[in-house]
Amino acid sequence: MPVTKTAKRALRSSKKKAQINSALRSRLEIAIRLAKSKKSEKTVEEAVSLTDRAAKRKIIHQNKAARMKSSLSKLLPKKSAKTSKKTTKK
């Protein structure tokens, strides 16, 4: 147990932060599971957003976030290349 006043304050603060971090981590895990099962664009976007948020707050490492986002993007169907090409007449 902390003895000094500042140590007690730091313990309270770290407990609050740990609770917030674990809540975000569990939301992220649920979103990833949901995205992998449904494979809709909305669920994948939500999971990617939560991944970015977790990486920004340093709950997960940047490289882990990049791996997660890469695997999530593979779940979506690829867009056709026809729409991106422009034809020009002379």
Summary of the structure (lengths in Angstrom):
residues: 90
radius of gyration: 20.4
end to end distance: 80.5
largest distance: 82.3
contacts: 202
relative contact order: 0.10
helix: 72%
strand: 0%
